[in-house]
Amino acid sequence: MLKIRLSRAGKKNMPFFRVVLTEHTAAAKHWYKEVLGFYNPLTKEFKIKDVEKVKEYLSKGVQFSPRVEKLVKINNISL
């Protein structure tokens, strides 16, 4: 099952996350299929690059991780 979830990037004490499409059993850091956006917790910036592509994945049965789902709702991104 594919999921849209966060993958940690950035330096020590400077977190940065990519929003990635990956298999739910695989490690999100290395084995993702596609980068869909990013989240910077220091500035609280959250962005999805291509909303239409995410809508297409959701229609095919892909699910959000709980944290990404919460970020989408907080930032009022309509999907």
C-alpha positions in Angstrom: 0.0 0.0 0.0 1.3 3.4 -1.0 1.3 6.3 1.5 2.1 10.0 1.4 4.4 10.7 4.3 7.3 12.8 5.6 10.9 12.0 5.0 13.5 13.7 7.2 16.2 15.8 5.5 18.4 18.6 6.6 21.2 19.0 9.1 21.5 18.2 12.8 19.3 20.6 14.8 17.9 22.0 11.5 15.1 19.7 10.5 13.5 19.8 7.0 11.0 17.3 5.7 10.1 16.2 2.2 6.5 15.0 1.5 7.1 11.8 -0.4 5.1 9.0 -2.0 6.4 5.6 -0.7 5.5 2.1 0.2 4.2 2.0 3.8 6.7 -0.8 4.8 9.8 0.8 3.2 12.0 3.4 4.8 10.8 6.8 3.7 14.3 8.3 3.8 15.8 6.3 0.9 13.1 4.3 -1.0 10.5 6.9 -2.0 9.0 7.0 -5.4 8.3 10.7 -5.8 8.7 14.0 -3.9 5.4 15.8 -3.7 6.3 18.8 -1.5 8.1 19.9 1.7 7.6 21.0 5.3 9.9 23.2 7.3 9.0 23.0 11.0 11.2 25.9 12.0 9.2 28.4 9.8 6.0 26.2 9.8 6.0 26.4 6.0 4.2 23.5 4.3 3.8 23.2 0.5 2.5 20.7 -1.9 4.1 21.2 -5.4 1.4 19.7 -7.6 -2.0 19.4 -5.9 -3.6 17.8 -8.9 -1.1 15.0 -8.8 -1.9 14.4 -5.1 -5.6 14.3 -5.9 -4.9 11.7 -8.6 -3.0 9.5 -6.2 -5.8 9.9 -3.5 -8.4 8.8 -6.1 -6.3 5.7 -6.7 -6.3 4.7 -3.1 -3.1 6.2 -1.7 -3.5 7.4 1.9 -1.9 10.2 4.0 0.1 9.4 7.1 -1.5 10.9 10.2 1.0 13.8 10.4 0.7 14.8 6.7 -3.1 14.6 7.0 -3.0 17.0 10.0 -0.6 19.4 8.1 -3.0 19.5 5.1 -5.9 20.3 7.3 -4.0 23.0 9.3 -2.9 24.7 6.1 -6.3 24.5 4.4 -5.2 22.7 1.3 -8.3 21.6 -0.5 -7.9 18.0 -1.9 
